Amino acid sequence: MKVAIGADHAGFDLKECVKAHLLELKHEVLDLGTRDASKSDYPDFAEAVGQAVRGGAAERGILVCGSGVGASVAANKIPGVRAGLCHDHYSAHQGVEHDDMNVLVMGGRVIGESVALELVDAFLNSRFTGEERHQRRLDKLRAMEDRYSRE
């Protein structure tokens, strides 16, 4: 799978760990920065990852900032992006299965490497079920996006 990944300075170390894991699993990784732990701004990387997913350059995205909150908020500003902040296994797979989450967001100052890798695996190995109730809700989300993008 082609995965876009990005982080600010607070998520840099965890991003590098996740990137190595993805490469080890033979995923294609589109690393959109940051390239080091110098101070940087999470919206820049959230936009880059979100655009990669929205535009089809990547099938899924992964973002890491300090808490994960800022990157999640920023990524969800991009139409077509369904970013979820996850710090537990259930949310990482259920977000895909029920909500068609296409960007996983994690807090680099909240979880450690082993939990992060578990979440990445759960996220990437899950598929949207397409069940009627989940599709109905996804359609409502898309309609909301459409309504507010026309204002």
WOGITA-V51946 format. One record per residue. N is the residue number from 1. RES is the residue in three letters. SS is DSSP state (helix for helix, strand for strand, loop for the rest). OMEGA is omega in whole degrees, 0 to 359 (* if undefined). D_FIRST is the distance of its C-alpha to the first C-alpha in Angstrom with 1 decimal. Layout:
N/RES/SS/OMEGA/D_FIRST + N/RES/SS/OMEGA/D_FIRST
This chain:
1/MET/loop/176/0.0 + 2/LYS/strand/186/3.8 + 3/VAL/strand/173/6.2 + 4/ALA/strand/183/9.9 + 5/ILE/strand/179/12.4 + 6/GLY/strand/180/16.2 + 7/ALA/strand/169/19.4 + 8/ASP/loop/183/23.1 + 9/HIS/helix/182/25.6 + 10/ALA/helix/179/25.8 + 11/GLY/helix/186/22.1 + 12/PHE/helix/183/21.7 + 13/ASP/helix/180/22.2 + 14/LEU/helix/177/19.8 + 15/LYS/helix/180/17.1 + 16/GLU/helix/177/17.7 + 17/CYS/helix/179/17.6 + 18/VAL/helix/179/14.2 + 19/LYS/helix/179/12.9 + 20/ALA/helix/179/14.4 + 21/HIS/helix/180/13.0 + 22/LEU/helix/179/9.4 + 23/LEU/helix/178/10.4 + 24/GLU/helix/179/12.4 + 25/LEU/loop/176/9.7 + 26/LYS/loop/172/8.2 + 27/HIS/loop/174/5.1 + 28/GLU/strand/185/6.0 + 29/VAL/strand/174/8.4 + 30/LEU/strand/183/10.7 + 31/ASP/strand/184/13.7 + 32/LEU/loop/174/16.2 + 33/GLY/loop/359/18.9 + 34/THR/loop/184/21.4 + 35/ARG/loop/178/22.1 + 36/ASP/loop/185/24.9 + 37/ALA/loop/175/26.8 + 38/SER/loop/181/29.2 + 39/LYS/loop/180/30.0 + 40/SER/loop/186/27.6 + 41/ASP/loop/184/27.0 + 42/TYR/helix/181/24.1 + 43/PRO/helix/180/24.3 + 44/ASP/helix/183/23.4 + 45/PHE/helix/176/20.0 + 46/ALA/helix/178/19.4 + 47/GLU/helix/181/20.2 + 48/ALA/helix/180/18.0 + 49/VAL/helix/179/14.9 + 50/GLY/helix/179/16.2 + 51/GLN/helix/178/16.8 + 52/ALA/helix/179/13.4 + 53/VAL/helix/181/12.1 + 54/ARG/helix/184/15.3 + 55/GLY/helix/178/15.3 + 56/GLY/loop/176/11.9 + 57/ALA/loop/177/11.0 + 58/ALA/loop/178/8.0 + 59/GLU/loop/180/6.7 + 60/ARG/strand/178/8.0 + 61/GLY/strand/176/10.5 + 62/ILE/strand/179/12.5 + 63/LEU/strand/176/16.2 + 64/VAL/strand/168/19.0 + 65/CYS/strand/184/22.7 + 66/GLY/loop/180/25.9 + 67/SER/loop/186/26.1 + 68/GLY/loop/184/23.0 + 69/VAL/helix/183/25.4 + 70/GLY/helix/180/25.7 + 71/ALA/helix/178/22.1 + 72/SER/helix/179/21.6 + 73/VAL/helix/183/24.7 + 74/ALA/helix/182/23.7 + 75/ALA/helix/182/20.2 + 76/ASN/loop/174/21.7 + 77/LYS/loop/184/24.1 + 78/ILE/loop/179/21.5 + 79/PRO/loop/179/21.7 + 80/GLY/loop/178/18.7 + 81/VAL/loop/175/17.3 + 82/ARG/loop/183/17.7 + 83/ALA/strand/178/17.6 + 84/GLY/strand/175/18.9 + 85/LEU/strand/184/20.7 + 86/CYS/loop/174/20.1 + 87/HIS/loop/177/22.1 + 88/ASP/loop/184/22.1 + 89/HIS/helix/184/19.9 + 90/TYR/helix/181/21.2 + 91/SER/helix/182/20.4 + 92/ALA/helix/179/16.8 + 93/HIS/helix/181/16.1 + 94/GLN/helix/178/19.0 + 95/GLY/helix/177/18.0 + 96/VAL/helix/186/14.9 + 97/GLU/helix/185/17.0 + 98/HIS/helix/189/20.1 + 99/ASP/helix/181/19.4 + 100/ASP/loop/178/15.9 + 101/MET/loop/181/15.2 + 102/ASN/loop/175/12.4 + 103/VAL/strand/176/13.4 + 104/LEU/strand/178/14.4 + 105/VAL/strand/180/17.5 + 106/MET/strand/177/19.4 + 107/GLY/strand/180/22.8 + 108/GLY/loop/178/23.1 + 109/ARG/loop/184/26.8 + 110/VAL/loop/183/26.4 + 111/ILE/loop/178/24.1 + 112/GLY/loop/185/23.7 + 113/GLU/helix/185/21.0 + 114/SER/helix/178/21.0 + 115/VAL/helix/180/20.7 + 116/ALA/helix/181/18.0 + 117/LEU/helix/176/15.8 + 118/GLU/helix/180/16.8 + 119/LEU/helix/178/15.9 + 120/VAL/helix/179/12.4 + 121/ASP/helix/179/11.9 + 122/ALA/helix/180/13.7 + 123/PHE/helix/185/11.8 + 124/LEU/helix/181/8.2 + 125/ASN/loop/181/10.0 + 126/SER/loop/179/12.1 + 127/ARG/loop/175/12.6 + 128/PHE/loop/184/15.4 + 129/THR/loop/182/18.4 + 130/GLY/loop/178/20.0 + 131/GLU/loop/186/23.3 + 132/GLU/helix/183/26.2 + 133/ARG/helix/179/27.0 + 134/HIS/helix/178/23.5 + 135/GLN/helix/178/23.2 + 136/ARG/helix/180/26.7 + 137/ARG/helix/177/25.9 + 138/LEU/helix/177/22.8 + 139/ASP/helix/177/25.1 + 140/LYS/helix/177/27.6 + 141/LEU/helix/179/25.3 + 142/ARG/helix/178/24.5 + 143/ALA/helix/176/28.2 + 144/MET/helix/178/28.9 + 145/GLU/helix/181/26.7 + 146/ASP/helix/181/28.4 + 147/ARG/helix/186/31.8 + 148/TYR/helix/178/31.5 + 149/SER/helix/179/29.8 + 150/ARG/loop/182/33.0 + 151/GLU/loop/*/35.4
